[in-house]
Amino acid sequence: MKRILRYSLLLLTVILSIGTYFTNKLMYIRKKDNAVIVERESTAGRLDISAYDQLEKEEHFIHSPLGYSLKVVVVAPYPSNRYVIISHGVTENKTNSIKYMNLFLSRGFNVVIYDHRRHGESGGKTTSYGYYEKYDLKAVVDWLKRQNGPDVLLGIHGESMGAATMLLYAGSLADGADFYIADCPFSDLSGQLTHHLRTTFKLPPKVILPISNVFLRLRDKYSIHDVSPLAVVSYISKPVLFIHSKDDTFIPPVMTEMLYEQKNGPKKLFIAKNGAHAQSYNENKEAYEAAIDSFFTENGIPFQVEDSPAHKFER
């Protein structure tokens, strides 16, 4: 009897340890310090922070329906009502979105960059890989439309978790933009975690994931299986440009290919030749921009490539 009790306590301790450790890794993933992001982007020539700081822009804190504030920055040098919202990846913040801001400014769009929950200057206690973030993105979209009226021509660009968030928003809450650009999204969180448990931790997903999922439900009130862009992408009617680097080992490009195949209606796929995860633009700038221009042309989205305020922010 004592042996059974001892083994039962040991098993309980193992389960508690697994559940707590892996949900902590998910919910409280270590974020990059903004100074590190600034240094990286500046060194690479993608950012001139002094020029950005002097840029004429509007900074706002808007209300999330989940009870905290979201930091939003609006750069609107054009009198047109064309906007792109940029949704950054996990561990990053809006500073990482500036290079994409420049891309769209140079095509005649005004731009909104913002911080996800628990990132940058926004509130929120946990990271949920799109589950809660999709409601925040909806709040940003709705706020922008209230500010600019119903005739706004709106696009959303998302990178990594930001792309998954964007697809979850469009497929399950509101297909509220006129076009979407999804750069290296995961197809579903369960598959992404399975990939990392096998490749990074060398642990059996069939043991770890069920335990972690129970703990995640208890601690953050959602399931790993609730975070699945693949399950909702077919409900998106507006055009989507899917982008991924062929050598991405963090989120395999097959995930984007699956999303592309599942999407109905207007769509385009660009697989970049160079770069690791979230490096498609950094390592394939001309091809990346050409894919966007082609996507715009094919779907009748007005743009013009021109000298713009964007050029002041790159070295």
C-alpha positions in Angstrom: 0.0 0.0 0.0 2.8 2.4 0.9 4.5 1.6 -2.5 1.3 2.4 -4.3 1.0 5.7 -2.4 4.6 6.5 -3.1 4.2 5.9 -6.8 1.0 7.8 -6.9 2.6 10.8 -5.2 5.5 10.6 -7.6 3.2 10.4 -10.6 1.2 13.4 -9.3 4.5 15.4 -8.8 5.6 14.6 -12.4 2.2 15.7 -13.8 2.2 18.9 -11.8 5.8 19.6 -12.8 5.1 19.0 -16.5 1.9 21.0 -16.5 3.3 23.9 -14.6 6.6 24.1 -16.5 5.2 23.9 -20.0 2.2 26.3 -19.4 4.7 28.8 -17.8 6.8 28.5 -21.0 3.7 29.2 -23.1 1.9 31.9 -21.0 5.0 33.8 -20.0 7.4 33.3 -22.9 10.4 35.5 -22.5 10.1 38.7 -24.6 12.9 40.6 -26.3 13.9 43.8 -24.6 13.0 46.8 -26.8 16.7 47.9 -26.7 17.7 44.6 -28.3 15.2 45.0 -31.1 16.2 48.6 -31.8 19.9 47.5 -31.9 19.2 44.6 -34.2 17.0 46.6 -36.6 19.4 49.6 -36.6 22.5 47.5 -37.1 20.8 45.7 -40.1 19.9 49.1 -41.6 16.2 48.6 -41.3 15.7 51.4 -38.7 16.9 54.9 -38.0 15.5 55.3 -34.5 16.2 59.0 -34.2 14.3 59.7 -37.5 11.4 57.5 -36.3 11.3 59.3 -33.0 10.9 62.6 -34.9 8.3 61.2 -37.2 4.9 62.9 -37.1 2.6 60.3 -35.7 -0.3 59.8 -33.4 0.1 57.6 -30.3 -3.0 56.2 -28.6 -3.9 53.7 -25.9 -7.1 52.0 -26.9 -9.3 49.7 -24.8 -9.2 46.0 -25.2 -12.5 44.1 -24.6 -10.4 41.9 -22.3 -9.8 44.7 -19.8 -6.4 46.4 -20.5 -5.0 49.0 -22.9 -3.3 48.5 -26.2 -0.6 50.8 -27.5 -1.3 52.0 -31.0 0.8 54.2 -33.3 -0.7 55.8 -36.4 1.5 57.1 -39.2 -0.8 58.8 -41.7 1.1 61.1 -44.1 -1.4 60.7 -46.9 -4.8 62.3 -47.2 -6.1 59.0 -48.6 -8.2 56.6 -46.6 -6.0 53.6 -47.3 -4.5 51.9 -44.2 -2.5 48.8 -43.3 -2.4 47.4 -39.7 0.7 45.5 -38.8 0.5 42.6 -36.3 3.9 41.6 -34.9 5.2 38.2 -33.8 5.7 36.7 -30.4 8.5 38.1 -28.2 8.7 41.1 -30.6 6.9 44.5 -30.4 5.8 47.3 -32.6 9.5 48.3 -33.2 9.9 45.2 -35.3 6.9 46.3 -37.4 8.6 49.5 -38.6 10.3 47.8 -41.5 6.9 46.7 -42.8 5.5 50.1 -42.0 8.1 51.5 -44.4 7.2 49.0 -47.1 3.5 50.1 -47.1 4.2 53.8 -46.6 6.2 53.6 -49.8 3.1 52.2 -51.6 0.9 55.0 -50.6 -0.8 53.4 -47.5 -1.1 55.0 -44.1 0.0 52.5 -41.4 -1.0 51.4 -37.9 1.5 49.5 -35.7 0.6 48.3 -32.3 1.8 46.1 -29.4 0.1 42.7 -28.7 -1.1 42.0 -25.1 1.8 41.4 -22.7 4.2 42.9 -25.3 5.7 46.4 -25.6 3.6 49.1 -24.0 0.3 47.1 -24.0 -1.3 45.5 -21.0 -2.4 41.9 -20.5 -0.8 39.2 -18.3 -0.4 36.2 -20.6 0.5 35.3 -24.2 -2.1 33.1 -26.0 -0.7 32.8 -29.5 -3.8 34.3 -31.1 -6.6 33.1 -28.9 -7.0 36.3 -27.0 -4.9 38.4 -29.3 -7.5 38.1 -32.1 -10.0 40.1 -29.9 -7.4 42.8 -29.5 -6.8 43.0 -33.3 -10.6 43.3 -33.7 -10.5 46.2 -31.3 -7.8 47.9 -33.3 -9.7 47.4 -36.6 -12.9 48.6 -35.1 -11.2 51.7 -33.6 -9.6 52.6 -36.9 -12.9 52.3 -38.7 -14.6 54.5 -36.1 -11.8 57.1 -36.6 -11.8 57.1 -40.4 -15.3 56.0 -41.4 -16.7 53.0 -43.2 -15.0 53.6 -46.5 -11.5 52.9 -45.3 -9.6 50.6 -47.6 -7.9 48.3 -45.0 -5.2 45.7 -45.2 -3.6 43.7 -42.3 -0.1 42.3 -42.4 0.9 39.7 -39.8 4.2 38.0 -39.0 4.4 34.6 -37.3 2.1 34.7 -34.3 0.8 38.0 -35.7 -0.2 36.2 -38.9 -1.9 33.4 -37.0 -3.8 36.1 -34.9 -4.8 37.8 -38.1 -6.2 34.6 -39.7 -8.0 33.7 -36.5 -9.6 37.2 -36.4 -10.6 37.1 -40.1 -11.8 33.5 -40.0 -13.7 33.4 -36.7 -14.6 37.0 -35.6 -14.9 39.3 -38.6 -13.6 39.3 -42.2 -13.1 43.0 -41.6 -10.2 43.9 -43.9 -10.0 44.2 -47.6 -6.9 42.1 -47.9 -4.5 40.1 -45.7 -0.8 39.3 -45.8 0.2 36.3 -43.7 3.9 35.9 -43.2 5.1 32.6 -41.7 2.0 31.7 -39.7 1.6 28.3 -37.9 -1.4 26.3 -39.1 -2.5 25.2 -35.6 -0.9 25.6 -32.2 -1.1 21.9 -31.4 0.9 21.0 -34.5 3.4 23.8 -33.8 3.9 22.6 -30.2 4.2 19.0 -31.4 7.0 20.1 -33.8 8.9 21.9 -31.0 8.5 19.2 -28.4 10.1 16.7 -30.9 12.8 19.0 -32.3 13.7 21.3 -29.5 12.9 19.4 -26.3 13.2 15.8 -27.6 10.1 14.9 -25.6 7.0 12.8 -26.5 4.1 15.2 -27.5 1.5 12.5 -26.8 2.5 12.7 -23.1 3.3 16.4 -22.7 0.5 18.0 -24.7 -2.5 16.5 -23.0 -1.1 17.3 -19.5 -0.2 20.9 -20.6 -3.6 21.4 -22.2 -5.4 20.5 -19.0 -3.3 23.0 -17.1 -3.7 25.6 -19.8 -7.5 25.3 -19.5 -7.3 25.8 -15.8 -4.8 28.6 -15.8 -5.6 30.6 -18.9 -9.1 29.4 -19.8 -8.6 28.1 -23.3 -7.4 25.0 -25.1 -4.4 24.5 -27.3 -6.9 23.1 -29.9 -8.8 26.4 -29.9 -5.9 28.1 -31.6 -6.2 26.8 -35.2 -6.0 29.1 -38.2 -6.4 26.0 -40.4 -9.8 25.4 -38.9 -11.1 28.8 -39.9 -9.1 30.0 -42.9 -11.8 28.7 -45.3 -14.2 31.2 -43.9 -12.1 34.1 -45.1 -13.5 35.5 -48.3 -11.1 38.4 -48.9 -7.8 38.0 -50.7 -4.9 36.5 -48.7 -1.2 36.5 -49.6 0.6 33.7 -47.8 4.4 34.1 -47.4 7.0 31.7 -45.9 10.7 31.0 -46.2 11.5 27.6 -47.5 14.3 27.0 -45.0 12.2 28.0 -41.9 12.7 25.3 -39.3 10.9 27.1 -36.4 7.5 27.1 -38.2 7.8 24.7 -41.1 6.7 26.1 -44.5 4.3 23.2 -45.0 2.1 24.9 -42.4 1.6 27.9 -44.7 1.1 25.6 -47.7 -1.7 23.8 -45.8 -3.3 27.2 -45.0 -3.0 28.2 -48.7 -4.7 25.0 -49.9 -7.5 25.3 -47.4 -8.3 29.0 -48.2 -11.2 29.5 -50.6 -11.4 32.4 -53.1 -8.6 34.9 -53.9 -5.2 33.8 -52.7 -1.5 33.9 -53.5 1.5 31.9 -52.2 5.1 33.2 -52.1 7.8 30.9 -50.8 11.0 32.9 -50.3 14.3 31.3 -51.3 16.4 32.6 -48.4 16.1 33.2 -44.7 15.1 31.4 -41.4 11.9 32.1 -39.5 10.4 35.6 -40.0 13.3 36.5 -42.3 11.5 36.4 -45.6 11.5 40.2 -46.0 14.9 40.7 -44.5 16.6 38.2 -46.8 14.5 38.6 -50.0 13.5 42.2 -50.0 13.0 42.7 -53.7 11.2 39.4 -54.3 9.0 40.0 -51.2 8.0 43.4 -52.4 7.4 42.1 -56.0 5.1 39.4 -54.5 3.1 42.1 -52.7 2.9 44.3 -55.8 1.7 41.4 -57.9 -0.9 40.4 -55.2 -2.2 44.0 -55.2 -2.4 44.1 -59.0 -4.1 40.7 -59.3 -6.8 41.8 -56.7 -7.4 45.3 -57.9 -5.9 46.9 -54.7 -4.7 50.4 -55.6 -1.1 51.3 -54.7 1.8 53.3 -56.0 5.5 52.8 -55.5 6.9 56.2 -54.7 9.4 58.2 -52.6 7.6 58.5 -49.3 8.2 59.3 -45.7 9.3 55.7 -45.3 12.7 56.3 -46.8 13.7 58.5 -43.9 13.6 55.6 -41.5 15.9 53.2 -43.1 19.7 53.7 -43.2 
